[in-house]
């Protein structure tokens, strides 16, 4: 379970499909910036979107990804502190 932003991406609560990755985490902040990128790309070129937090379990999904590709995801809280990275592959076609 996620108790702070430092543990905000739980690898055991992620599922990848061919073109999407579903995440589930326990929120401890009101909002997060979810960032994702292909594995070798720098974080300054990552895609991102805001995810509403609050308290309790949050489910979100990143879509329109490339099949058979390794991605890195992380949550960044309001003060700009990034959580740990999750490295996960989308399924092959």
C-alpha positions in Angstrom: 0.0 0.0 0.0 1.1 3.6 -0.7 1.5 5.8 2.4 3.5 8.7 1.0 4.6 10.1 -2.3 8.0 8.5 -1.9 6.2 5.2 -2.4 3.6 6.5 -4.8 3.9 4.0 -7.6 3.2 0.5 -6.4 4.5 -2.0 -9.0 2.2 -4.7 -7.6 -0.8 -2.5 -8.5 0.0 -1.9 -12.2 -1.3 -3.8 -15.2 -0.2 -3.3 -18.8 -2.0 -4.2 -22.0 -0.9 -3.6 -25.6 -1.5 0.1 -25.6 -2.3 1.1 -22.0 -1.0 0.8 -18.4 -3.5 0.9 -15.5 -2.3 2.1 -12.1 -3.8 1.9 -8.6 -2.4 3.7 -5.6 -3.3 5.0 -2.1 -3.4 8.8 -2.4 -1.9 11.0 0.4 -2.1 14.3 -1.5 -4.9 16.2 -3.2 -3.4 16.1 -6.7 -0.5 14.4 -8.5 1.2 15.0 -11.8 1.4 11.5 -13.5 4.4 11.4 -15.8 5.3 8.7 -18.3 8.0 8.2 -20.9 9.6 5.5 -23.0 12.4 4.0 -21.0 15.5 5.7 -22.6 13.9 9.2 -22.9 14.8 11.9 -20.4 12.2 12.9 -17.8 12.2 16.5 -19.2 10.6 15.1 -22.4 8.0 13.0 -20.5 4.2 13.2 -21.1 2.1 14.1 -18.1 -1.4 14.8 -16.8 -3.0 15.7 -13.5 -4.5 13.0 -11.4 -6.9 13.9 -8.6 -5.8 12.3 -5.3 -7.4 13.0 -1.9 -7.6 10.1 0.4 -8.2 6.5 -0.5 -7.5 4.3 -3.5 -7.0 6.1 -6.9 -7.2 4.3 -10.2 -6.0 5.8 -13.4 -4.8 4.7 -16.8 -2.3 5.9 -19.4 -3.5 5.2 -22.9 -2.3 5.4 -26.5 1.0 3.7 -25.8 3.1 1.7 -28.2 2.8 -2.1 -28.0 5.9 -4.0 -26.9 7.6 -0.9 -25.4 9.2 -0.3 -22.1 7.8 2.7 -20.2 8.8 4.5 -17.0 6.0 6.1 -14.9 6.1 8.2 -11.7 3.9 10.5 -9.6 5.0 14.0 -8.7 3.3 15.7 -5.8 2.3 19.4 -5.6 5.7 20.5 -4.2 7.5 18.9 -7.2 8.9 15.8 -5.4 8.9 12.8 -7.7 8.0 9.4 -6.3 9.8 6.2 -7.3 9.8 5.1 -10.9 7.8 2.1 -12.2 9.3 0.4 -15.2 6.8 -1.7 -17.1 6.4 -3.1 -20.6 3.3 -3.0 -22.7 2.3 -6.3 -24.3 3.4 -7.2 -27.8 0.8 -7.3 -30.6 
